[in-house]
């Protein structure tokens, strides 16, 4: 599991993986994320896919650079 250590914004995508121009979502500091079971699955071509460990089933795909900047490993 990984914890977001600083809030940041990402462009939002529709159900087909198309970027929604001008729409941004906030990834909040303190949220907990994990790699999905299928580690090679990517919907929009990001280097790393993470799923939020909450009831709302959020997921993101980000670059390795962003992952290293905004996330730290926590727990097992």
C-alpha positions in Angstrom: 0.0 0.0 0.0 1.1 3.6 -0.7 0.1 6.8 1.0 -0.2 10.1 -0.9 2.1 12.6 0.9 1.0 15.8 -0.9 -2.2 16.6 -2.7 -2.0 17.1 -6.5 -4.2 17.4 -9.5 -4.7 15.2 -12.5 -6.7 15.6 -15.7 -9.9 13.5 -15.6 -10.9 10.9 -18.2 -14.2 9.6 -19.4 -15.3 5.9 -19.5 -13.4 5.5 -22.8 -10.1 6.8 -21.5 -10.4 10.2 -23.3 -9.0 13.2 -21.5 -11.7 15.7 -20.5 -10.2 19.0 -21.4 -10.2 21.4 -18.5 -11.5 18.9 -16.0 -9.2 18.1 -13.1 -9.5 15.9 -10.0 -7.6 16.2 -6.8 -5.7 13.3 -5.3 -5.7 14.1 -1.6 -2.9 13.9 0.8 -3.3 11.0 3.3 -5.3 8.8 0.9 -4.2 5.2 0.7 -3.6 3.4 -2.7 -2.5 0.0 -3.9 -1.5 -1.7 -7.1 -4.3 -3.7 -8.7 -3.9 -7.5 -8.9 -3.4 -7.2 -12.7 -0.2 -5.1 -12.6 0.1 -4.9 -16.4 -3.4 -3.5 -17.1 -3.4 0.1 -18.2 -6.5 1.9 -19.5 -5.0 5.3 -20.5 -1.4 4.4 -20.9 0.1 5.6 -17.6 3.3 4.0 -16.3 1.8 3.1 -12.9 -1.8 2.3 -12.1 -3.1 2.7 -8.5 -6.5 2.0 -7.0 -7.7 4.0 -3.9 -8.4 1.8 -0.9 -11.9 3.2 -0.1 -15.5 2.6 -1.0 -15.5 4.7 -4.1 -13.3 2.5 -6.4 -11.1 5.4 -7.7 -8.1 4.6 -9.8 -5.4 6.7 -11.4 -2.6 6.1 -13.9 0.5 8.3 -13.4 4.2 8.5 -14.4 7.0 7.0 -12.4 8.2 10.5 -11.7 4.9 11.5 -10.2 4.6 8.3 -8.2 8.0 8.8 -6.6 7.2 12.5 -5.8 3.8 12.0 -4.2 3.7 8.5 -2.7 5.4 6.6 0.0 5.1 2.9 0.9 3.1 2.1 4.1 2.3 -1.3 5.6 2.6 -4.5 3.7 
